[in-house]
Amino acid sequence: MNIPKGMKIPRGFSFGIAEAAIKKPGRPDLALIYSHEDAAAAGVFTTNRIKGAPVKLDIERIKGGKARAIVVNSGNANVCTGRKGMSDAREMARITARQLGIDEQTVFVASTGVIGTPMPMERVRPKIAAMAGALNSGFFEDVARAIMTTDTFPKYAARSFKLDGREVRIAAVAKGSGMIHPNMATMLCFIITDVKAGKSVLDRALRDSADKSSTVSRWTATHRPPTPSCSWQTDWPGILR
């Protein structure tokens, strides 16, 4: 599937999708967002006490302030899965990093779906490897479809605007159609931009927008927290502080 006509995706990013039949076969359920260069990163996370293995992993890695890739799956949330769940999340990042030739600490993991069930790594491993080897700048909408769970349609958007006389771009994909309260309980959102922005700017902008937009339901999900909403950027003219 191609990028919708007229949609401008930030420069310096590629995307991948794959079908691992994590919950059931029939549609893509793995996605990869890849930055061609080191990108500044910011993230906000659920405040639920119970956090899935990918959330715990990403909370630690976001402190480094850099990102190169995020691997996302639907069909299994990797929540309440104990030590094996954490091991699986780390392995997903490790496979991605090895295939792309990047630092494992700059790879983030996001999972959404059924809770309390081990990740079927025997199906996930080869698909991550294959996906990383077939990246394409035209798979943006497909990423939105691959991360859907109970969503009734894919959620994605992109905008371009002038900054210091040059065109810059920002785009996002998201999933979540219920159980988003409190504070992003089951929502995933990934934002990319080719604006050259410092981590502090990204962090302030992301937190401000999340505070205004993330709580949309009164339902409470204690076992399905999301991985981060990340804002990444490549080295393009813009805001530095």
C-alpha positions, 0 to 999 in steps of 0.5 A: 500500500502506498502513502496516501496522495499528497501526504508528505512523510518526514525525510530520513525514515523507513518503515516495515510490516510483517505477518507473524500470526501473533494472535491469528493469521490473516493480516500484518501484526508487526511493524518497524519504524526506522530512522536513518540517523540518530534521532532525538527522542522523547516519550510519555508513558502510562501511570498505571502501577502495572506495566508491561515488559516493553513499557519498562524497557522503554522507560529506561531507554528513553533516558538516553534521549536517542532512538533509531528504531521502534518495533511494534506488534499487535495481538499480544501486549506482553503484560503480566508475563514475568521474567520471560516477558522482559526477556522477549522484549529485549530479544525483539530489540536485540534482533532488530538492532542486529539486522539494522546494524545499530545500537540495541539501546536505541531500539524501542519495543511496543506491544498491544493486545492480549494480556497474560500470554507469552509472546510467540517468539518462534514466529516473531523472530524470523519475521522481525529479521525479514521485516528489517531487511525489506524497509520502504518509505512508502509503508507508513499507512501500513504501519498504522494498520499493523498496530490496530487491535479493536480499532475500526480504522487506521489512525495516521496523519501528516503535515508539512510547514515552513520553518526558517524558509524551508519545508519541514514535516511531521507525521504520526500513527496511533492505535486505541479505541477505548480503555485509554483512561487513565493517562494513555492506558492502552494507547500507542502513538508514534510521532516522527519529524525531520525538524532539528529539535533538541530533546528538551523541546520535544519533551515539552511539546510531547507532554503538553499535547499528551496532557491535552489529548490522551484521556478520552474514556472513563474505563480503567485498564490496569493490565494493558499499559502502552509503550511510549508515544515517541517523537523522533527527529533527524538532522534538519534545520529548526529549533535547537533548544 
